[in-house]
């Protein structure tokens, strides 16, 4: 078994940081689309749940903040992992 397979099995290192980055980026994009465009409002209107549009900010803004923080954490973790691979770890 090579080093990359061993690292992947542990669930640590660059693979985990990349997975967090993808989840954070997709979540940020979806939350931003729902916050700043009428996509979700139109969808709720079509489904018949237009009365819930007043509560969207209560859910979407914290979700956007969470996904932005998750993306920042994943980028920090990825940078730290790359630095460790080069022998520059701190």
C-alpha positions in Angstrom: 0.0 0.0 0.0 1.4 3.4 -0.9 1.5 6.5 1.2 -1.5 8.2 -0.6 -3.8 5.2 0.1 -2.7 5.0 3.7 -3.4 8.7 4.1 -6.8 8.4 2.4 -7.8 5.5 4.8 -6.9 7.6 7.8 -9.2 10.4 6.5 -6.7 13.1 7.3 -4.5 15.3 5.3 -5.1 16.9 1.9 -8.1 14.7 0.9 -10.1 15.7 4.0 -9.3 19.4 3.4 -10.3 19.1 -0.2 -13.6 17.5 0.7 -14.3 20.2 3.3 -13.4 22.8 0.6 -15.8 21.3 -1.9 -18.7 21.1 0.7 -18.0 24.7 1.9 -17.8 26.1 -1.6 -21.0 24.4 -2.8 -22.9 25.4 0.3 -21.7 29.0 0.0 -22.8 29.1 -3.6 -26.3 27.6 -2.9 -26.9 29.8 0.2 -25.7 32.9 -1.7 -28.0 32.1 -4.6 -30.9 31.7 -2.3 -30.1 34.9 -0.3 -29.4 37.3 -3.2 -31.7 36.1 -5.9 -35.4 35.3 -5.9 -34.8 31.6 -6.8 -36.0 30.3 -3.4 -38.9 32.7 -3.2 -40.1 31.6 -6.6 -39.7 28.0 -5.7 -41.6 28.4 -2.5 -44.4 30.2 -4.4 -44.7 27.5 -6.9 -44.9 24.8 -4.2 -47.4 26.8 -2.2 -45.3 27.7 0.7 -44.9 31.4 0.0 -45.9 32.2 3.6 -42.4 31.0 4.6 -40.5 33.6 2.7 -40.6 36.0 5.7 -38.5 33.5 7.6 -35.8 32.8 5.0 -33.3 35.3 6.4 -33.4 33.6 9.7 -32.2 30.4 8.1 -30.2 31.5 5.1 -27.9 34.2 6.6 -26.6 31.9 9.3 -26.2 29.1 6.8 -24.2 31.5 4.5 -22.0 32.5 7.4 -21.4 28.8 8.4 -20.5 27.8 4.9 -18.1 30.8 4.5 -16.4 29.8 7.7 -16.2 26.2 6.6 -14.6 27.3 3.3 -12.1 29.5 5.2 -11.2 26.7 7.6 -10.8 24.2 4.7 -8.5 26.6 2.9 -6.4 27.2 6.1 -6.2 23.4 6.7 -5.3 22.8 3.1 -2.5 25.4 3.3 -1.2 23.9 6.5 -1.2 20.4 5.0 0.7 21.5 1.9 3.2 23.3 4.2 3.7 20.2 6.2 4.3 18.2 3.1 7.1 20.6 2.1 8.6 20.5 5.5 7.6 24.0 6.4 5.1 23.1 9.1 4.6 25.3 12.0 
